[in-house]
Amino acid sequence: MSRRAARALFWLLLGLPHLASGVAAAPQAVVLQIDGAIGPAVADYVVRELRGVRQGETRLFVLRMNTPGGLDTSMREIVRAILSSPVPVATYVAPSGARAASAGTYIAYASAIAAMAPGTNLGAATPIRLGAPGLPGGAPQQPAGQKEKGSEGATSSSEPADAETRKAVNDAVAYIRGLAELNGRNADWAAEAVRTAVSLPASEALKLNVIDVIADDVPDLLRQIDGRVVKVAGKSERLATAGLEVVTAPPDWRTELLAVITDPNVAFLLMLLGVYGLIFEFLNPGAVAPGLVGGISLLVALYALNLLPINYAGAALVLLGIGLMVAEAHIGSFGVIGVAGIVAFVIGAIMMFPSGAPGFTLSLSVVAAATIMTAALFLLVLTMLLRSRRHPVVTGKEGLLGAEGETVAWDGDEGRVRVNGEIWRARAQRPLEAGARIKVIDREGLVLVVEPA
């Protein structure tokens, strides 16, 4: 009996993991939180969750969104992941008071279900051009900002004046029209949202077939969309969302870290820390710590800047400004080169991150603080330089002139003297006694010319 009981217990223990997996495999609706500007971190978070889906467990993804807009590249990456996802995706603008502006509007149009909570709005999808024309990094990034108007405030759909802006707007119109036609939504209003930056509250969006439902919360959304037929990865599918278990998948540490380093303020400070660390290491070889910190900071900054829309002319001016201030410390032009470096630094910092993308602009307070610190460093170096110019020379021939010492041994008009702890050959115009105090008045090669002190 004991053997039979042991076997039964053994098979029971083997079966427990399968029972647990069966319980864990209950149908779920996974909620992804998008709160803030849409950038590289948000795109990485959403794409990883959509691609890592377990179809047996997850029946629906809900993007709970509140965003002022974001970067075109990140938005399109999310849209591609939504359109290729084997699991239907619902975009839900919530909570009340939230918005899905600019990039958020495109994501809502790309989703199989577009929903809003009462008191929310979406729209203002006009692309914002980042950077100056003709400069590297000046290509348009769309949709990257917001310029909200009421739906009744749209008075003009005239074409932009310059060709570059027209191309960006027309490309955005074609893109959002394609998304609207794919999911059977109002394509004309979508085009108007791009051309004239109009916005809609939830009630009007439902009337104009911009969204599918207005829901108070996620469970209410699941009840309302149950049984609807939507397109998922190009195929029609009937939703079965009633009774799904709602599971929230918050951003992990990787997303949080990426969000921190892709903040323009953090990336800018990391770049400065990296450059200054490497400069200090080159000027003081063997210090090690500045070189390590500077190298790591600069690599992380370059990774972040590669993901952000930056103006390369501005970045070049920042580096030029730092280079000029370093040159001032070595050349000593009494501030002329240093002042030019500070001016270049400030202008470059302002130009480096264009102001069109919400959530991805450089804070003026950060620019001011960085400029003050850099200028203070420059003034410190300049002050030390000026002080060193006033100090007497303490090396070479000039460093010995006027120095006092004593005779060690003397014979006639020549002998040996001790000056600054060193023994030198010396001569004088008259004989001296051993132990007498002397003063150096000249140096001829390795022989000092002395006189009684």
Beta strands, then each sheet from edge to edge (+ up, - down):
strand 1: 28-35
strand 2: 58-66
strand 3: 89-93
strand 4: 99-101
strand 5: 113-116
strand 6: 121-123
strand 7: 128-129
strand 8: 140-141
strand 9: 199-201
strand 10: 213-214
strand 11: 229-232
strand 12: 235-238
strand 13: 245-248
strand 14: 404-411
strand 15: 414-419
strand 16: 422-427
strand 17: 437-444
strand 18: 447-452
sheet 1: 10+ 5+ 3+ 2+ 1+ 13+
sheet 2: 4+ 6+ 9-
sheet 3: 7+ 8-
sheet 4: 11+ 12-
sheet 5: 14+ 15- 16+ 18+ 17- 14+
end
